[in-house]
Amino acid sequence: MDVLYFAWVRERIGVPSERIETGAATVADLVAELSAREERYAAAFADTAALRVALDQTLATFDAPLAGVREVAFFPPMTGG
């Protein structure tokens, strides 16, 4: 699966995207798996309330299942003005 990182998430992790193999069942499981990798991932995912996630370019929640998903994107909430 492709995992994309945007804005400060990308800055903390240090890469814009990566292809990973995972057995994670939900987005929350994926976040836990990534956070356990290295400190930079743990820092990026320390406060999931400050993050949004999209699965195959559709907004989702952190309890959403990953079965069949090809792309996961993490980004901060967007503001308008």
C-alpha atoms as one frame of an Amber mdcrd trajectory, in Angstrom:
protein
   0.000   0.000   0.000   1.143   3.551  -0.641   1.261   5.876   2.359   1.375
   9.620   1.696   2.348  12.320   4.178   1.485  16.006   3.792   2.501  19.296
   5.456   4.056  18.965   8.929   3.473  15.196   8.926   5.846  14.940   5.945
   8.317  17.271   7.638   8.438  15.173  10.814   8.734  11.837   9.024  11.134
  13.144   6.389   9.605  11.579   3.281   6.547  12.518   1.201   5.465   8.916
   0.624   6.453   5.295   0.917   5.223   1.882  -0.128   4.715  -0.459   2.800
   3.574  -3.990   3.509   1.287  -4.152   6.514  -1.000  -6.530   8.306  -2.860
  -3.634   9.953  -6.634  -4.082   9.966  -7.543  -0.427  10.562  -5.994   3.005
  10.158  -5.389   3.096  13.929  -3.507  -0.210  13.677  -1.398   1.225  10.862
  -0.609   4.330  12.932   0.472   2.109  15.846   2.650   0.032  13.520   4.279
   3.100  11.978   4.751   4.806  15.363   6.648   1.767  16.630   9.133   1.995
  13.722  11.139   5.039  14.735  10.924   8.183  16.844  10.168  10.360  13.804
   6.965   8.382  13.124   6.032   8.452  16.806   6.440  12.248  16.773   4.303
  12.635  13.653   1.488  10.479  15.042   1.686  11.596  18.696  -1.629  13.454
  18.474  -3.974  11.801  15.989  -6.685  14.319  16.924  -4.569  16.828  14.972
  -4.607  14.620  11.860  -6.985  13.661   9.094  -6.768  10.556   6.969  -7.960
   9.686   3.483  -8.277   6.170   2.093  -8.047   6.016  -1.686  -8.685   9.794
  -1.714 -11.838   9.626   0.437 -11.874  11.084   3.957 -12.076   8.389   6.611
 -11.795   7.845  10.344  -8.994   6.151  12.232 -11.187   3.123  12.913 -11.805
   2.588   9.181 -10.785  -0.824   7.823  -7.813  -1.070   5.443  -8.976  -4.158
   3.536  -8.629  -3.446  -0.184  -7.177   0.042   0.346  -4.336   0.986  -2.004
  -3.514   4.471  -0.701  -3.545   6.052   2.757  -2.867   9.778   3.130  -2.195
  11.594   6.411  -2.513  15.379   6.659  -3.442  18.126   9.136  -6.954  19.591
   9.031  -7.395  22.226   6.397  -8.623  25.671   7.242 -10.233  28.176   4.970
 -10.575  31.848   5.037
